[in-house]
Structures are given as structure tokens and as C-alpha cells.
Amino acid sequence: MSWTVFLFFKNSKHGILSNEIVLMKIIIFVIIVLISGGLFLLSKAPSVPNDYTQKVETSGKIEARYIQKGSHAVKHFSVPAVDVLKKHLVYYPDELESSDQIFPVIFSLNGTGVAGSKYTAVFEHFASWGFIVLGNEDSSTGFGTTADKISHACVRWIMPHTTWSALS
């Protein structure tokens, strides 16, 4: 993002530059720069902090059980994808590599302006409970315009990495 600021100086009746106008424009420029910088920093922070499961308090037994991580060790990787998806993010129980166990799959369709890499703590949490989680870096799915494209791309991507018997 590039910003260009033009300061226009207006002469008063007496031909002297109006210092008040210049000062006001400098203040507005500084405010815009501070807001832009703050928004940029917010865009780099994860949407879900890695320690969110330790910070949540609940009084329900079911919630207390499932807010904790599951029993599966988790592995993950990413691979390049085409078009707006940019890359696939894959989180899975590590037994997937060494057993014939069947694991359900979760496709994550991100919200507008938020890529899947901002939800890695959630992806890891689901994988610890025995799910394979597929995300991507598309940040424009909030209106559903690319949701079908993403789900089809995820299915096309995962199919060669599994067997038909595992899907039945």
C-alpha cells in the first residue's frame, strides 16, 4: 500500500501561508499513518492465539473436556495451491502416516480478510481430536463467492492422498 500526501498551502488575505491549515494537514496525515500502521499490525496477529484453550473458563463438563487438546499428536504441512487459494494447510493426527485408521475431514472456509494461517491453533486443536483439517489462504470467502471453488479444490487435492476404501 502506498500513500501520497499533498499539502496545499492557501494564502490568506495578506499573502502569508496559513500555518493553521498546514498544521491541521500534518495532524491528519499523522493520524492516518498511525491508523494504517495499527491495522497492518492487527492483520499480522493470529485470529486465535495459540494458548486460547488455557484461557477459556467454562463450568460445563462437556465444554471443559473438549476445550482441552485431544489425545492425538499432530503434524502439519502446507502445499502450494492454484488461484486465490494460494496454498493448502493440512493438519492431521500423526497416526495417519502409520495406520489404516479412518479420520474424518474438516474443510475450513475462511472469513473475509482472514487467511487460514490465522487459525492454526484451531486447526491443531481439531487434529488433536482425530480430524484431518484442510485450510487455505483465500481471504475472500466471507460472501461465499469462492466457497464452492475452495471445497471442490480441497476435495480434488485430498482424493489422490487417500484410498477409496477409506471413504466408504
LINFEN-V321177 format. One record per residue. N is the residue number from 0. RES is the residue in three letters. PHI is phi in whole degrees, -180 to 180 (* if undefined). Layout:
[[N,RES,PHI] [N,RES,PHI]]
//
This chain:
[[0,MET,*] [1,SER,-123] [2,TRP,-117] [3,THR,-122] [4,VAL,-118] [5,PHE,-111] [6,LEU,-102] [7,PHE,-100] [8,PHE,-97] [9,LYS,-110] [10,ASN,-79] [11,SER,-81] [12,LYS,-58] [13,HIS,-97] [14,GLY,78] [15,ILE,-102] [16,LEU,-61] [17,SER,-83] [18,ASN,-64] [19,GLU,-65] [20,ILE,-68] [21,VAL,-61] [22,LEU,-63] [23,MET,-62] [24,LYS,-67] [25,ILE,-66] [26,ILE,-63] [27,ILE,-62] [28,PHE,-61] [29,VAL,-63] [30,ILE,-62] [31,ILE,-62] [32,VAL,-64] [33,LEU,-65] [34,ILE,-65] [35,SER,-62] [36,GLY,-63] [37,GLY,-64] [38,LEU,-65] [39,PHE,-63] [40,LEU,-63] [41,LEU,-64] [42,SER,-69] [43,LYS,-91] [44,ALA,-80] [45,PRO,-66] [46,SER,-71] [47,VAL,-125] [48,PRO,-66] [49,ASN,-60] [50,ASP,-100] [51,TYR,-61] [52,THR,-70] [53,GLN,-83] [54,LYS,-93] [55,VAL,-80] [56,GLU,-110] [57,THR,-143] [58,SER,-105] [59,GLY,-85] [60,LYS,-67] [61,ILE,-66] [62,GLU,-62] [63,ALA,-62] [64,ARG,-70] [65,TYR,-86] [66,ILE,-76] [67,GLN,-78] [68,LYS,-69] [69,GLY,-78] [70,SER,-87] [71,HIS,-88] [72,ALA,-71] [73,VAL,-117] [74,LYS,-123] [75,HIS,-154] [76,PHE,-157] [77,SER,-133] [78,VAL,-135] [79,PRO,-61] [80,ALA,-128] [81,VAL,-97] [82,ASP,62] [83,VAL,-73] [84,LEU,-68] [85,LYS,65] [86,LYS,-158] [87,HIS,-93] [88,LEU,-108] [89,VAL,-126] [90,TYR,-120] [91,TYR,-156] [92,PRO,-66] [93,ASP,-67] [94,GLU,-65] [95,LEU,-56] [96,GLU,-76] [97,SER,-124] [98,SER,-134] [99,ASP,-97] [100,GLN,-63] [101,ILE,-96] [102,PHE,-121] [103,PRO,-72] [104,VAL,-114] [105,ILE,-114] [106,PHE,-97] [107,SER,-99] [108,LEU,-105] [109,ASN,-72] [110,GLY,-84] [111,THR,-59] [112,GLY,81] [113,VAL,-127] [114,ALA,-82] [115,GLY,-59] [116,SER,-65] [117,LYS,-85] [118,TYR,-115] [119,THR,-60] [120,ALA,-64] [121,VAL,-71] [122,PHE,-59] [123,GLU,-64] [124,HIS,-62] [125,PHE,-63] [126,ALA,-64] [127,SER,-66] [128,TRP,-96] [129,GLY,99] [130,PHE,-108] [131,ILE,-93] [132,VAL,-117] [133,LEU,-114] [134,GLY,-125] [135,ASN,-156] [136,GLU,-102] [137,ASP,-70] [138,SER,-111] [139,SER,-124] [140,THR,-95] [141,GLY,-59] [142,PHE,-98] [143,GLY,81] [144,THR,-66] [145,THR,-116] [146,ALA,-60] [147,ASP,-63] [148,LYS,-61] [149,ILE,-67] [150,SER,-64] [151,HIS,-66] [152,ALA,-64] [153,CYS,-64] [154,VAL,-64] [155,ARG,-62] [156,TRP,-73] [157,ILE,-77] [158,MET,-54] [159,PRO,-67] [160,HIS,-96] [161,THR,-139] [162,THR,-120] [163,TRP,-62] [164,SER,-65] [165,ALA,-74] [166,LEU,-89] [167,SER,-94]]
//
